[in-house]
Amino acid sequence: MRVFVSDFDGTITVKDVADLILAEYADPAWLEIEKEHRARKIGTKEAISRQFALVHAGRKELLDFVDGVAELDQHFNDFLLYLQGSRQRMEIVSEGLDFYITFLMAKWGLNLPLRTNKTAFSNSGMKISYPFGDPHCSLCGTCKMGRVLELRSKGYDVVYLGDGYSDICPALEADTVFAKATLARLCEEEERDHILFADYGDVLREVKGWR
């Protein structure tokens, strides 16, 4: 049995929604934190916590913004239809935040299992919690690698799809990897076999040839 495990921001969406929010609503200091993250001086969990602490807007304002700028990969629904017809599964694992991901999934009619970081809004700002983290590792908020290993231990053939820094750990443990953008470069550095893709149209064409 095969299961596809996908990142959300920049993989299922055309652009990284978290980055769009930060660019619009955060103090410009978020870019310095991003430089630390891209240099791999800090983990994704620390980067998210520090960056979103710089966002000063309420839930409704942020969702109104997201509603206007977030785009779903134009081929993603075709890919889901193919999976349903072939009785294959898909899950989403994300280092983004649940408030905008669940909103977008509902808007786009995506009924898929989701693991991501949780947010709570108050007058003092946004608080992030990490229900899917690894208590023994502080690098990521959502342990994507842990989910890949869980699925493999249950006998699934795991295909991982991603685009960023937080995707390299699960990519190293998956049976097959589809990579674009930063993940493709990291896979090359780690000498990890992977299939390059630009969108889910590329993925669909590839997997239709599998048995």
N, C-alpha and C positions, 0 to 999 in steps of 0.2 A: 504494500500500500504506500502510495506517495503522498506527501504533504508539502505544500509550498508555504514557506515562512517569509514574510516580506516586511521590510521597513516601510514607514509611511511617508515622512517628509522628504520630498525630492525623489521618491521612488514611485509611490502611488500618485503623489501630487507632482505637478510639473515643476513647481518651485518649493523650496523649504519654507513651510508656513511659519515656523518659529522664527526664522530669520526675517521674514517679512514683517512680523509683529515687532521684533526688536528694532529693525531699521526705522519703523514708523513711530514707536512709542517709548523706546528706551533712551536713557542718557547715552551719548556717544561713547562713553567708557566701555560699553558692551563690546566694541570692536577690539579693544586691547585685550579683553578676556578671551575673545575669539582667537586672537593671535597666539595666546598661550595654549589654547586648546589645540589649534592646528599644528603647533610645534610639539605637541604631545607632552607638554610640561604639566598639564592638569587633565583630569578625566572629564568625561561628559557630564557626570553628575555635578561636579563642582562648577563647571562652566554654566550649566543651566541654572543652578541655584543663584550664582552671582549675577548672571545676566538678567534674569527675570525679576530680581530684586530691584533692578533699575527701571522697571516698567511701572508707570504711574497712570493707570487707566482701569476702569471697571470692566466686569465681565461683559456687559451688554455692548459697551463701546468697542471692545476688542472683537466680539463676535460679529458685530455689524461690519467692522473692517475686514475680517476674515471672509465673511460672506461675499464681499465684493472683489477679493483679490485671489482667493485660492482656486486652483484649477485641477480637476481630476485628469489623469492621463487618459487621452481620448480612446485608447484601446483597452483600458482596464476592464470595462464591462464585457467586452467580447471575450477577454481572457477568462473571466469568471463564468460566462456561459459555457465555454469549452470545458472548464473544470467540472461544472455541474453535470454536463453530458457524459463525461468520462469517469464520474464518481471519484474525483480526486478532491482533496481538501486544501483549504488555505487559511492561514492565520496572519494577523498583523502583530508585530512587536515593534515598539517605538520608544525613542528617547524624547519624544515630544510631550505635550501636555493634554490630558484627557478633555479639558473644557472645549478646545477647538476641534480635536480629532473626533469625538463623539458627535459634535454638532455637524461636522462635514460628512461623517458616515451616514448620519440620519438624512441629511439633505440629499446625498447621492444614492440613498437606498442600499448601502453596503452592510449586509448582515453577516459579519465575520467576527470570529473570536479576536479579542484585542487585549494586549498587555501593554500598558503605558504608565507614565507617572501621573499622579493625582494632584489636583489643584483645589484650593479652598480660597475664596475671596472674602475679604473683610475691609473695614474702613482703613486699616493700616496697610493694606496691600494684598499680595498673593502669597499663599503658603503652599509649598510643594512637598508631597510625601511620595514614598517610593515602595509601593506594595509588592513589586516584582523584582526587587533588588536582591543581590547576593550578600548576606550578612558578613561574608568573609572577604568581600572585595568592595572597595569604595570608588572604583573607576566609573561605573555606570549606574544610572538610576534603575533602569530596566535591564535585567540580565538576559540578553538575547541568546548568548551562548548556552546558558542553563536550559532554556526552552528547547533549543536544538538537541542538546544531549538527552533531555527527557524523552523527546519524540523518538530519537534513535534507539534509546533503551527499550522502547515499546515495540520496536521492529519496523518503524516507518523509514522509508527512504526520504531524506529531507533535502529539499531544494531551497536554498537561501537566495534572496534577492535584496540588494541594497546599494547605497551610493556614498556612504560617509564613514567617518572615523569609528563610530560605535558599531559598525557592521563587520569589522575585520575579525573580531573574536568568534562570532557565530559562523562566519565564512570559513574559518579554519577547521571547524568541526562538522560542517554540513557535507552531505554526499556530493552535491552539485551546487555550484555558485554562479549566479548571474550578477555581474557587477558593472557599474558605470561610475563616472566621475571619480571622486576620491577613493572609493573602494577599489576600483580597477587598479589605480596606482599602488595602493597598499598591497593588493594581491600580487602584483608584479614584484614588489619589494620582498614579499614573503615567499615568492616562488610558488604561489598557490594557483593551481589551475582554475580558470574561470571563463565564463562566456560573456563577452561584452554585449551590452544592450543599451539602446538609447531610449526605448519606451516599451510598453507591454505588447506592442505589435511585433517587435523583434522576438520577445519571449514566446508569444503565441506561435509564430512561424517555426521556432526551434522545437518546442515541445510537441507540436503536432506530428513530428517525425519520430517521436519516441514510442517505444512499445511498453 
